[in-house]
């Protein structure tokens, strides 16, 4: 009976599926070598492999794995690519995936208070500080700090640039709203509105040619044109660029010299008036009408010491009204002018519309821009804007304001240059 039972056990073992698997694959011994994990899956029974897959252990990707020349084994690059494709956690890849020193840099870069940051055992994460001692000495930490400071400085620089951009956009919106309100009022002469818009938007639109950048390195890039030969408002026509650049530089530096005169007690109004006169003379030469007979559209009044505001206002009114009368007399059609009554009969009886006149009042360190419509006999002098050269940081913009006003006047005279006659007083009598 016992022999029959043993024969039955042998027969059952022979026909058992487990026995067949042992005969086909042979015994599989466990191994602690991690490189066995990279063998081709064709020769491994996954049912008997109890090791955890590498892709599920993020820190395994940071082990210094050796490359193997076996073609059936995956390379390190292939393995790391598979790990990346599995979608490793971004926070772990940013911090825990780095060596201890780099993790310290990462932690410092994300510190909530970078200005008060200092590398000390108390301020560092405990695990990073312990791991840092195992790979480097404390004397190596200052060598890493300049890199961290560069990162912090770069972040602060980016934030500053963003804030500057937002402030600039808000300032542009305010300036444009001022221009829009002025246009909506419909109380402005077209040339007057154009001048007001140029003065208001100066600093926020291109005024200078691109080739002038090297001569004005401190001005913002938005002041210059983007392309070569692009038309700009401040430009040159019949003179070289060097004369135009030199004349403008003198205006932009005027504020510094005015404040120097204040310190030394020298007169400031004469200095400002002289620079305005010099720029007017340059504009006449640049427009190529300096040797022609013309009625100016720009006049200047200089305040005397201790002169009252009423006296100064009366002076600019008298001078501009006299100039307006001369323009009306020059442009009136002869049949519509009554010499006995000394006035103009009817409206729209001019050869062309009398121009808008511009005036500059120089009082101490302040310049005041005024206008007068010479076509309207009943028009009064209108205040436009004023600028103070005592204000530091506005020297360039005050200089641009003077240049814009004078160039507006120059452009009008250039538009009627064909109607002007040569000034015989400038001709050589020997010719």
Secondary structure, 3 states (H helix, E strand, C coil): CHHHHHHHHHHHHHHCHHHHHHHHHCCCCCCCCHHHHHCCHHHCCCCCCCCCCHHHCHHHHHCCCCCCCCCCCCCHHHHHHHHHHCCCCHHHHHHHCCCHHHHHHHHHHCCCCHHHCCCCCCCCCHHHHHHHHHHCCHHHHHHHHHHHHHHHHHHHHHHHHHHHHHHHHHHHHHHHHHHHHHHHHCCCCHHHHHHHHHHHCCCCCCCECHHHHHHCCCCCHHHECCCCCCCCCCCCCCCCHHHHHHHHHHHHCHHHHHHHHHHHCCCCHHHHHHHHHHHHHHHHHHHCCCCEECCCCEEEEECCCCCCHHHHHHHHHHHHHHHHHHHHHHHECHHHEECCCCEECCCCCECCCCCEEEEEEEECCEEEEEEEECCCCCCCCEEEEEEECCCCCCHHHHHHHHHHHHHHHHHHHHHCHHHCEECHHHCCCCC
